[in-house]
Each structure stands twice: as structure tokens, then as C-alpha cells.
Amino acid sequence: MKTSIAIVRGLFRREPNLDLMRVQDVGLRELDGPIVLDWAATNPRIVLTHDRSTMPDFAYELSCQVCLWLTI
């Protein structure tokens, strides 16, 4: 089982009413990280990602402009 699927299943086991969205659910799958982070900040959402190469830098750049959380 993929790690991300296991994480999501574990979250729902702990919190069955969790309000979770995937980027593909809201039409953001093909978009760049800064756009995803901006959408998350605008819609207050927490971003869960495995992208350790670019997302932390994007989050740092945007953190001065908007309040957001990034969990890796």
C-alpha cells in the first residue's frame, strides 16, 4: 500500500468526519506548488505532501504573504 493511502486511511480511522480534499478533487493536480499553497491558504486548508524538494521553498516564500501550514 502506498504511504499516502495509508496516511489517509489512518486519519479517517481516527477522525471519521475529517474534511479532506485531494488536489485532484479540486482541479489543482497539474498546477505548480505555489498555486496549490495559495489555494490552501485562501480556503484554509493544511497541505500534506511528499514533495521535499520544492514545496518547503515555495511555502517559505509564500509565508510572508499568507498564513499557511505545510506538513511533510
C-alpha positions as CSV (number, residue, x, y, z in Angstrom):
1,M,0.0,0.0,0.0
2,K,1.3,3.4,-0.9
3,T,2.3,5.6,2.1
4,S,-0.1,8.4,1.2
5,I,-3.0,6.0,1.1
6,A,-2.0,4.5,4.5
7,I,-1.8,8.0,6.0
8,V,-5.3,9.0,4.7
9,R,-6.8,5.7,5.9
10,G,-5.2,6.2,9.3
11,L,-6.5,9.8,9.5
12,F,-10.1,8.6,8.7
13,R,-9.8,5.8,11.3
14,R,-9.0,8.4,14.0
15,E,-11.5,11.1,12.7
16,P,-14.3,9.6,10.5
17,N,-15.8,13.0,9.8
18,L,-12.5,14.5,8.6
19,D,-12.9,17.1,5.8
20,L,-10.1,16.0,3.5
21,M,-9.6,17.1,-0.1
22,R,-7.1,15.9,-2.6
23,V,-5.6,18.3,-5.2
24,Q,-7.3,16.2,-8.0
25,D,-10.7,16.7,-6.2
26,V,-10.5,20.5,-6.7
27,G,-8.7,20.7,-10.1
28,L,-5.2,21.5,-8.8
29,R,-3.4,18.3,-9.7
30,E,-1.5,19.6,-12.7
31,L,-0.7,23.0,-11.2
32,D,2.6,24.2,-9.6
33,G,3.2,24.1,-5.8
34,P,2.8,27.9,-5.2
35,I,-0.7,27.8,-6.7
36,V,-1.6,24.8,-4.6
37,L,-0.3,26.5,-1.4
38,D,-2.1,29.8,-2.3
39,W,-5.3,27.9,-2.8
40,A,-4.8,26.1,0.6
41,A,-4.2,29.4,2.4
42,T,-7.2,31.1,0.8
43,N,-9.5,28.2,1.6
44,P,-8.0,27.5,5.0
45,R,-6.5,24.0,4.3
46,I,-3.5,22.1,5.5
47,V,-1.3,20.8,2.8
48,L,0.1,17.3,3.1
49,T,2.9,16.5,0.6
50,H,5.8,14.2,-0.1
51,D,7.5,16.9,-2.2
52,R,10.5,17.7,-0.1
53,S,12.5,19.2,-3.0
54,T,10.4,22.2,-3.8
55,M,7.3,22.6,-1.6
56,P,9.3,23.8,1.5
57,D,10.9,26.6,-0.5
58,F,7.5,27.6,-2.0
59,A,5.9,27.6,1.5
60,Y,8.7,29.8,2.9
61,E,8.4,32.3,0.0
62,L,4.6,32.5,0.5
63,S,4.6,32.5,4.3
64,C,5.3,36.2,4.4
65,Q,2.2,36.9,2.4
66,V,-0.3,34.4,3.7
67,C,-0.8,32.2,6.7
68,L,-0.5,28.5,5.8
69,W,0.7,25.2,7.1
70,L,2.9,22.7,5.3
71,T,3.3,19.1,6.7
72,I,5.9,16.9,5.2
